[in-house]
Structure formats: structure tokens, C-alpha cells
Amino acid sequence: MTQAKTWRVDTKEYKMDYNDGRPRVTFPVTTLTGAARGDSIKIFQTAGDYYPLETRWEGKSGKVDWKRGDLDPAKVYCTFKAYAVNVYLTSTTRIRLLLSCRLF
């Protein structure tokens, strides 16, 4: 049985072109949402390039929070710079994180 996976962006703006001969779809700042097997992740304030033949999203920056876990997103969040996601495997790579946690 295959795992159901979906990725979507919350914008209708995009630009299609080629980068080194590879088709590319470039998205401005948006929210990227990934869902698989009853779980999901939202990457806020991200922009990036999607390479459809490689099923790869290359993000330029982003922010995640733990609002679903009842933690205040203004106090508990994580920001990061460049990252990549294989949207077929639902795996992320090359993420350098900065965690901010102000509980008190």
C-alpha cells in the first residue's frame, strides 16, 4: 500500500521557467503545507522553487510553530534558511534551525 502524500502552496502566483535545462516553478512568499497519513506540517513565510521532474522543493527560508500542540506561536517557533523537500518521499534535508522558545 502506498502512503498518501500531498503538498500545496497557499498562493496562486507562480512563474514557470527553466533552470540549467530543468523545468522550474518559482513561488513567492507563501505557506507550504505537507500532509501524510493523518499528520501535516505548515511551513510559513517561505518561498521557493519546485522542480517537478525531480519532485523536489527548494525553499529559501521558513518558519514552523507548535500551535497544534497548544503552544503560543508567537513564543514557540522555529525559523530556518535554505532547505529542501523531496515531495515524493516526504523527507526534508539540509535544514539549519533556530528555535525560539519564550514560555515565561
Residue pairs with C-beta under 8 A, 6 or more apart in sequence:
3 36
3 37
3 90
4 36
4 37
5 34
5 35
5 36
5 87
5 88
5 90
6 34
6 35
6 36
7 32
7 33
7 34
7 35
7 57
7 85
7 87
8 32
8 33
9 27
9 30
9 31
9 32
9 33
10 30
10 31
10 32
10 33
11 27
11 28
11 30
13 27
13 28
14 25
14 26
14 27
14 28
15 25
15 26
16 23
16 24
16 25
16 26
17 23
17 24
17 26
18 24
19 49
19 51
22 51
22 53
22 54
23 51
23 52
23 53
24 49
24 50
24 51
25 49
25 50
25 52
26 48
26 49
26 50
27 47
27 48
27 49
27 50
28 47
29 45
29 46
29 47
30 46
30 47
31 42
31 43
31 44
31 45
31 46
32 42
32 43
32 46
32 48
32 57
32 59
32 62
32 85
33 40
33 41
33 42
33 43
34 40
34 41
34 43
34 85
34 87
34 90
35 41
36 90
41 64
42 64
43 59
43 62
43 63
43 64
44 62
44 63
44 64
44 65
45 61
45 62
45 63
46 59
46 60
46 61
46 62
46 63
47 59
47 60
47 61
48 57
48 58
48 59
48 60
49 57
49 58
50 56
50 57
50 58
50 87
51 57
51 58
55 86
55 87
55 88
55 89
56 84
56 85
56 86
56 87
57 84
57 85
57 87
58 82
58 83
58 84
59 82
59 83
59 84
59 85
60 81
60 82
61 79
61 80
61 81
61 82
62 79
62 80
62 83
63 77
63 78
63 79
63 80
64 77
64 78
65 71
65 73
65 76
65 77
65 78
66 73
66 76
66 77
67 73
75 100
75 101
75 102
75 103
76 100
76 101
76 102
76 103
77 99
77 100
78 97
78 98
78 99
78 100
79 97
79 98
79 100
80 95
80 96
80 97
80 98
81 96
82 94
82 96
83 92
83 93
83 94
83 95
84 92
84 93
84 94
85 91
85 92
85 93
86 93
